[in-house]
Amino acid sequence: GNSVTQMEGPVTLSEEAFLTINCTYTATGYPSLFWYVQYPGEGLQLLLKATKADDKGSNKGFEATYRKETTSFHLEKGSVQVSDSAVYFCALRTGGTSYGKLTFGQGTILTVHP
Amino acid sequence: NAGVTQTPKFQVLKTGQSMTLQCAQDMNHNSMYWYRQDPGMGLRLIYYSASEGTTDKGEVPNGYNVSRLNKREFSLRLESAAPSQTSVYFCASIAGFGEAFFGQGTRLTVV
């Protein structure tokens, strides 16, 4: 079956540090890949996505590149801010629009200190 | 622009009581999901509905039932609540390429 593995957290950084959160996946077919972010007390919201190999998703200074050869979709940001403190989830979806299931990783807690 | 609306936001139940969590979306999506989120466990899929009139079990369906009432609404029912069902429950509506739109969550405590 499909699965997503994220680097274990929590991750603690100082403001303006470089961020990488690793994500690898196992899937049949050609999945779409996503990063979601969850701020305290809220539901998840989409951060970025990539739907085919070598696509780069980007949003709010975050980037991730769909690497089919290494089955990876690592999240990066060049300079984190305190407001980036949240839980980050990597996810994938295979199948068609009506029946592809969304599979999440276990989440990585990021804390950024001033 | 409501998106996904979940009710209630908080609930405390006694062991053995029943309740229904409501979810409605206004984005005309076919697929809707119910997840539970526990500390250190990420999101676990309880049930999902790929389209109106269909429902399927996810990873952790035991103790739950669902109803896809129409295209907009997907409810989750706990028939006899147990302390192990204390969790935060999220409903999500899924767009064509798999982008998920989440509700604000229901924080359920079973005592």
Contacts between the chains, C-beta under 8 A, distances in Angstrom:
chain1	res1	chain2	res2	distance
A	32	B	97	5.7
A	32	B	98	4.8
A	34	B	98	6.7
A	34	B	99	7.1
A	34	B	100	7.7
A	36	B	100	7.3
A	42	B	104	6.6
A	42	B	105	7.6
A	43	B	4	7.8
A	43	B	90	5.7
A	43	B	102	3.4
A	43	B	103	5.6
A	43	B	104	5.3
A	43	B	105	5.4
A	44	B	43	7.6
A	44	B	90	7.2
A	44	B	92	7.8
A	44	B	100	7.0
A	44	B	102	4.7
A	45	B	102	6.8
A	46	B	99	5.3
A	46	B	100	7.0
A	46	B	101	7.9
A	49	B	97	7.1
A	49	B	98	7.7
A	49	B	99	6.4
A	51	B	97	5.9
A	89	B	42	6.9
A	89	B	43	7.0
A	91	B	98	8.0
A	91	B	100	7.7
A	93	B	94	7.9
A	93	B	97	7.8
A	93	B	98	3.3
A	97	B	30	6.9
A	97	B	31	7.8
A	97	B	96	4.4
A	97	B	97	7.7
A	98	B	30	5.4
A	98	B	31	6.8
A	98	B	50	5.0
A	98	B	51	5.4
A	99	B	31	7.9
A	99	B	50	4.4
A	100	B	98	6.3
A	101	B	45	7.2
A	101	B	48	6.6
A	101	B	58	7.9
A	102	B	33	6.8
A	102	B	45	7.9
A	102	B	92	7.5
A	102	B	94	6.3
A	102	B	98	5.9
A	102	B	100	5.8
A	103	B	45	8.0
A	104	B	35	8.0
A	104	B	42	5.6
A	104	B	43	4.5
A	105	B	42	6.4
A	106	B	40	7.5
A	106	B	41	6.9
A	106	B	42	3.7
A	107	B	42	4.7
A	107	B	43	7.6
